[in-house]
Amino acid sequence: MPRSIALILCGLLAVSTATAETPEQQVRDAVRALAPDATVTRVEETPVDGLYAAVLGGRVVYVTADGDYLLDGELVDVDSGHSLTEDIRRELRLQRLNDLGESRMIVYEPRGEVRHEVTVFTDIDCPYCRRFHRHIRDYLARGIRVRYVFMPRAGRNSASYDKAVSVWCADDRHRALTRAKQGRHVPERQCDNPVDADLRLARAFDVRGTPTFVTDTGRLVTGYRSPDELAALLQSGSDAR
């Protein structure tokens, strides 16, 4: 074979190899074709050959390696009944909370050993949120570290939203939060605050009501739990799934 032709063929092979899409890129292209405005933040292999998980914000979908098929649902290990999709969601929740940062939360610390930690989406006017806060010392006594983020269920331009902002902007946030949850007056204040970011996070986590807890394993637990119930859930290992 003439040397010039061999060089051309080698060049064509190199171009073909360079332009061939990886499975990850094919997955991204498939999602983009169906949802042009969606941003794929992560693509990873699954235990199923040829099936990839694609993360879109707080949502997980599955795409075949060739990009021809997309599945929207739970990927479950049949033998154990364990949701592999929920594993990804838990990891995402913990990462998003870490990104928010504790400087944007109101944190209550146990005096003794910290056994567990929960992040609580709370609405100042929610009766069960008030009940939870009324017993905050009992949760702390059980070694549960409590981190509050706001979720005024009525959204922006509501009394609950304004109260959340005023609590955050108070000189003593812990005292202001307690007063607000007791139905007492908190002076109206305005300042840079995380309430809008908290609401976006609640939507990303598909939080439907308050109080909602995110445990230290990333599990989402909706609805009031007494101090004993929450401690038992966290300590018994039932939070592992």
C-alpha positions as CSV (number, residue, x, y, z in Angstrom):
1,M,0.0,0.0,0.0
2,P,1.4,3.4,-0.9
3,R,2.6,5.4,2.1
4,S,0.3,8.3,1.2
5,I,-2.8,6.1,1.2
6,A,-1.8,4.5,4.5
7,L,-1.5,7.9,6.1
8,I,-4.9,9.0,4.9
9,L,-6.5,5.8,6.3
10,C,-4.8,6.3,9.6
11,G,-6.1,9.8,9.7
12,L,-9.7,8.7,8.9
13,L,-9.5,6.1,11.7
14,A,-8.3,8.7,14.2
15,V,-11.1,11.1,13.2
16,S,-13.7,8.3,13.5
17,T,-12.5,7.3,16.9
18,A,-12.4,10.9,18.1
19,T,-15.9,11.7,17.0
20,A,-17.6,8.5,18.2
21,E,-19.8,9.4,21.2
22,T,-19.2,7.7,24.5
23,P,-22.2,6.1,26.2
24,E,-22.3,9.0,28.7
25,Q,-22.6,11.5,25.8
26,Q,-25.3,9.5,24.1
27,V,-27.2,9.4,27.4
28,R,-26.9,13.2,27.7
29,D,-28.0,13.6,24.0
30,A,-31.0,11.4,24.6
31,V,-32.2,13.4,27.6
32,R,-31.6,16.7,25.8
33,A,-33.7,15.5,22.8
34,L,-36.7,14.8,25.0
35,A,-36.2,17.8,27.4
36,P,-34.1,20.5,25.8
37,D,-34.2,22.7,28.9
38,A,-33.1,19.9,31.3
39,T,-29.6,19.9,32.7
40,V,-28.0,16.5,33.2
41,T,-25.7,17.0,36.2
42,R,-24.4,13.4,36.4
43,V,-24.4,10.2,34.5
44,E,-23.3,6.8,36.0
45,E,-23.4,3.1,35.2
46,T,-26.0,0.9,36.9
47,P,-25.7,-2.8,37.8
48,V,-27.8,-3.5,34.7
49,D,-25.6,-3.9,31.6
50,G,-26.1,-1.1,29.1
51,L,-28.3,1.0,31.4
52,Y,-27.1,4.3,32.8
53,A,-28.6,6.6,35.5
54,A,-28.9,10.3,34.5
55,V,-29.5,12.9,37.2
56,L,-31.5,16.0,36.4
57,G,-31.5,18.2,39.4
58,G,-33.2,16.0,42.0
59,R,-34.7,13.6,39.5
60,V,-33.2,10.3,38.3
61,V,-34.0,8.7,34.9
62,Y,-32.5,5.7,33.1
63,V,-31.1,5.7,29.6
64,T,-29.7,2.8,27.5
65,A,-26.1,3.1,26.4
66,D,-27.1,3.7,22.8
67,G,-29.4,6.5,23.8
68,D,-32.4,4.8,22.2
69,Y,-34.5,4.2,25.3
70,L,-35.3,6.3,28.4
71,L,-37.0,4.9,31.5
72,D,-38.6,7.1,34.2
73,G,-39.1,5.1,37.4
74,E,-37.6,3.1,40.2
75,L,-34.7,0.7,39.6
76,V,-35.2,-2.1,42.2
77,D,-33.0,-5.0,43.2
78,V,-35.6,-7.8,43.0
79,D,-33.8,-10.1,45.5
80,S,-33.6,-7.5,48.3
81,G,-36.5,-5.2,47.3
82,H,-34.1,-2.3,47.7
83,S,-34.5,0.8,45.5
84,L,-31.2,1.7,43.8
85,T,-32.9,4.9,42.6
86,E,-33.5,6.0,46.2
87,D,-29.8,5.4,47.0
88,I,-28.9,8.1,44.4
89,R,-31.6,10.4,45.7
90,R,-30.3,10.1,49.2
91,E,-26.8,11.0,48.1
92,L,-28.1,14.0,46.2
93,R,-30.1,15.2,49.2
94,L,-27.0,15.2,51.4
95,Q,-24.9,16.9,48.8
96,R,-27.5,19.6,48.2
97,L,-27.8,20.2,52.0
98,N,-24.0,20.4,52.2
99,D,-24.0,22.9,49.4
100,L,-26.6,25.0,51.2
101,G,-24.3,25.0,54.3
102,E,-25.0,25.2,58.0
103,S,-24.4,28.9,58.0
104,R,-27.8,29.1,56.2
105,M,-29.6,27.0,58.8
106,I,-30.7,27.4,62.4
107,V,-28.9,24.7,64.3
108,Y,-29.7,23.2,67.8
109,E,-26.9,21.3,69.4
110,P,-27.2,18.5,72.0
111,R,-25.2,19.2,75.1
112,G,-23.8,15.7,75.1
113,E,-22.9,13.2,72.5
114,V,-24.4,13.7,69.0
115,R,-25.8,10.4,68.0
116,H,-27.8,11.5,64.9
117,E,-28.6,14.6,62.9
118,V,-31.8,15.6,61.1
119,T,-32.5,18.5,58.8
120,V,-36.1,19.7,59.3
121,F,-38.1,21.6,56.7
122,T,-40.4,23.7,58.9
123,D,-43.2,26.1,58.6
124,I,-43.6,28.6,61.4
125,D,-47.4,28.4,61.3
126,C,-47.7,24.6,60.9
127,P,-49.2,23.0,64.1
128,Y,-47.1,19.9,64.0
129,C,-44.0,22.0,63.4
130,R,-44.8,23.9,66.5
131,R,-45.4,20.7,68.4
132,F,-42.0,19.5,67.3
133,H,-40.3,22.7,68.4
134,R,-42.1,22.7,71.7
135,H,-40.2,19.5,72.5
136,I,-36.9,20.5,71.0
137,R,-35.1,19.9,74.2
138,D,-36.3,16.3,74.3
139,Y,-34.9,15.6,70.9
140,L,-31.6,17.2,71.9
141,A,-31.5,15.1,75.1
142,R,-31.6,12.0,72.9
143,G,-28.5,13.1,71.1
144,I,-30.4,14.3,68.0
145,R,-28.8,17.4,66.4
146,V,-31.5,19.5,64.7
147,R,-30.9,21.7,61.7
148,Y,-33.9,23.9,60.6
149,V,-34.5,25.1,57.0
150,F,-37.7,27.0,56.2
151,M,-40.5,25.9,54.0
152,P,-43.4,28.3,54.3
153,R,-46.1,26.2,52.6
154,A,-48.0,29.3,51.4
155,G,-44.9,30.4,49.5
156,R,-43.7,33.9,48.9
157,N,-45.8,36.9,49.8
158,S,-47.4,35.0,52.6
159,A,-47.5,35.7,56.4
160,S,-45.5,32.5,57.0
161,Y,-42.8,33.6,54.6
162,D,-42.5,37.0,56.1
163,K,-42.2,35.5,59.6
164,A,-39.4,33.1,58.4
165,V,-37.5,36.1,57.0
166,S,-38.0,38.1,60.2
167,V,-36.8,35.2,62.3
168,W,-33.7,34.8,60.2
169,C,-32.9,38.5,60.4
170,A,-33.4,38.7,64.2
171,D,-30.4,39.4,66.4
172,D,-31.1,36.1,68.2
173,R,-32.5,33.6,65.7
174,H,-33.1,30.8,68.3
175,R,-35.1,33.1,70.5
176,A,-37.0,34.6,67.6
177,L,-37.9,31.1,66.2
178,T,-39.2,30.0,69.6
179,R,-41.3,33.1,70.0
180,A,-42.7,32.8,66.4
181,K,-43.6,29.1,67.0
182,Q,-45.4,30.1,70.2
183,G,-47.5,32.4,68.1
184,R,-45.9,35.5,69.7
185,H,-44.9,38.6,67.9
186,V,-41.5,38.8,66.2
187,P,-40.5,42.3,64.9
188,E,-40.6,42.5,61.2
189,R,-37.1,42.5,59.7
190,Q,-35.5,42.3,56.2
191,C,-32.0,41.1,55.4
192,D,-30.1,38.7,53.1
193,N,-31.8,35.4,53.9
194,P,-31.9,31.7,52.7
195,V,-35.7,31.3,52.6
196,D,-36.0,31.3,48.8
197,A,-33.1,28.9,48.6
198,D,-34.8,26.7,51.2
199,L,-38.0,26.7,49.1
200,R,-36.1,25.7,46.0
201,L,-34.5,22.9,47.9
202,A,-37.9,21.7,49.2
203,R,-39.1,21.6,45.6
204,A,-36.0,19.7,44.5
205,F,-36.6,17.1,47.2
206,D,-40.3,16.9,46.4
207,V,-41.2,17.9,50.0
208,R,-45.0,17.8,50.2
209,G,-45.7,18.9,53.8
210,T,-44.1,19.9,57.1
211,P,-42.4,18.9,59.2
212,T,-40.3,16.8,56.8
213,F,-37.0,15.4,58.0
214,V,-33.8,14.5,56.1
215,T,-31.9,12.1,58.2
216,D,-28.1,11.8,58.3
217,T,-28.3,9.0,55.7
218,G,-30.3,11.1,53.3
219,R,-33.7,9.5,53.9
220,L,-36.8,11.7,53.6
221,V,-39.3,11.2,56.5
222,T,-42.5,13.1,56.2
223,G,-44.7,14.0,59.2
224,Y,-44.3,14.6,62.9
225,R,-42.4,12.1,65.0
226,S,-42.3,12.2,68.8
227,P,-38.8,12.3,70.4
228,D,-39.0,8.6,71.2
229,E,-40.3,7.7,67.7
230,L,-37.6,9.7,65.9
231,A,-34.8,8.4,68.1
232,A,-36.0,4.8,67.6
233,L,-36.2,5.3,63.9
234,L,-32.7,6.6,63.7
235,Q,-31.2,4.2,66.2
236,S,-32.8,0.9,65.2
237,G,-31.3,0.9,61.7
238,S,-34.7,1.2,60.1
239,D,-33.3,4.4,58.5
240,A,-30.9,2.4,56.5
241,R,-33.5,1.6,53.8
